[in-house]
Amino acid sequence: MNLKSQIESLLFVSLKSLGVKEIAALTKAEPAEVEKALADLAADYENNGRGLALIAANGRYQLTTAPGNAALIKLFLQDETSGELSQPSLEALTIIAYRGPIAKLELDRIRGVNCSLIIRNLLLRGLIEEKFEKSANEYFYAVTPDFIRWLGLGGVEKLPDYEKFNKLSLDMNPASPAAESVPNIPA
């Protein structure tokens, strides 16, 4: 697969900007090759009137929507972030509240599906925050103080049955007796 395509895919799925060294390590390419592919990719977006753009700031790169589509995107995001949360979003938010900080892979495992879009939506709404944990080389998610304040609580530990659900070890193997006894975490 060509390097430009690989970089585009990485930037598309990444919730954060990526540096040249990170991209080089992931693609097993030389940093100079990555920089050239990034320049080519940026030119492709700029010269072909595409809906995406590649931005660079402080040596980090991220895909974003094209500036010419800003009004449309603002309208869409305003609607998306002001409407009611979907059932899957409420489930993910509940898990994050009770189990946070929680890694995306663990959230995906508990829910049984990829939660990338749900995480993005919850981040946009300001209900959760992410923190990169260098030692685990992973992002972890927790509810924001604004979310806790909105619930009218003094902290997540004030959620109903918090201690019980926070410490619960979930074995998601359907054949496991523990999986049958996993209670529904209240929303």
N, C-alpha and C positions, 0 to 999 in steps of 0.2 A: 504494500500500500504506500502511496506517496506521502511524503512528510507533510506537505501542505494540508492534505486531507486529514491526516492524523491530528494535526494541531487544531484544525477547525473543529473536529469532533471533541477534543479535550476542552476547548474554550466554550463550546456549546453546552456541555454538561456541567461545567464548573460553576459553582455558585459564587466563586471569588475570582479575582484576577490571578493570573499565573505569571511567574517570572521565567526568563529564558532558561535558567539553570534547571528549574522544575520541569519545564517542557522537554529540555534536552535529556534529562534523566528518564522521564517517562517514555520518550520515543527512541531512546538510545541513539540519539544523533548528536553531532557536535554543535556547540552553542552558535558558531558562525553559520552553520546550515539552518539552524532554527531561526536566527535573526533574518536571514535571507527569505526563508519561507514566510515569516511573519510580514515582511515588507511586501512580498508578492501578494499575500492574502489581503492585506490592507488596500493595495492598489486594485485588486479585483473588485472588492466591495465598493470602493470609491468611483471607479470608472464604469461600472456596469449598472448603476442605478438600482442597486439591490436594497432590500429591506433591512439589512444588517450593516453594521460598521465595526471595524476593529479599532479600539482605542488603546492608547499607551499612556501610562502615567507612572513615573518613578520606576521605570524598568519593568513594569508589570503590564500584562495585556489582558483584555477582556472583550468579548463580543457584546455588542449593545445594539439597540435598534437605530436605524438611520435617523439622523437629525430631522430630515424632512417629514418624518412620520410622527413627530413628537406630539402633536395635538391629538391624533388618533389614539396613540398609545396612552396618553394621559387620560382620555375619556374611558378607555377600556379598563385601565388600572383603577381608576376612581370607582367605577362600577364594581369591579372585582373585589376591591378592598372595603367597600362599604356595605355590600350585601351580606346576607346570612352565611354562616359557615356551613359547608356541606357535612354530611354525616361522616365521611372519611376524615375530613379536616378536624372535626370535633373529637373523633377517636384518637387521632395522632396527637392533638393538643392535650388530651387527657393523659395519654401515656407519657408525654414529655413533662407534664405537670407533676405526675406521681413518681416518675422514674428518673427525671432529669438531675444532673446533666446526662444526656444519653447520646450515644453515637448513632449516626444515621443507619449504619448496618444493623444495629440492635433494634432500632425502631422498625426498619424494614422486616426484620426477622419476626418481631412480635406481631406486626400487622399482616405479614405474609405477602406484601406487595411493595414495589418501589415507591417511596414517599417523597421523591425529589420535588415534584410539583406542589405537593401539599406543604412541604417545608418552605419553599419559595413564597407561597401565598401567606403562610403564617409569619414569615420574616417581613414581608411587605406590609402586613397589617400591624407590625410591632408587637405581636403577641409572644414571639419567641426571639431569642438571640442565640448567636452561634459563637463558639470560641474554638480556636485551633489549639489542640493539645500536641505540642511538638513530640513529646515522648511516645505517644501512641500514633503519631502522624495521621491524625483524624480530627474531624470537626465534631464538637459535642453541642447539643442543643438543650436549652433550659427556658422556662417561661421568663418573661420580663417583669420587672417591678411594676410596670404599667398594667400588665395583665392581673397581677396579684391585687393591685390597688382597685382595679375595675371590679374584681370579685368581692371587694370589701373585706379582704383578709389581711392579717398581719404578716403572713408568710405562707409558703406552700405547705408547711407542716400543719397548718390549720385546716387543710382540706379534709373532708370526711374520710375516716379510716386511712389516713396518710401513712402512718407507721406500718400498718398491715400490708398495704400495696407497694410501698417504697422498698420494703425488704423482701418482697415475694420473689422467689427464684422461678422464673418461667421456663419450663421445659416444653418446647413447642413440638416435640415429637408426638404426632397424633396417636401413636400406639402407647404412649406413656400414660400411666395412671395420673400423673401430675397434670397433664394437659387437660384431662377431663374435669379436674377440680379447680381449674383456673376461673375465678369469678369474673363477672363483667365489671370492669373498672368504671365507676360512675362518671358521667359527663357533667 
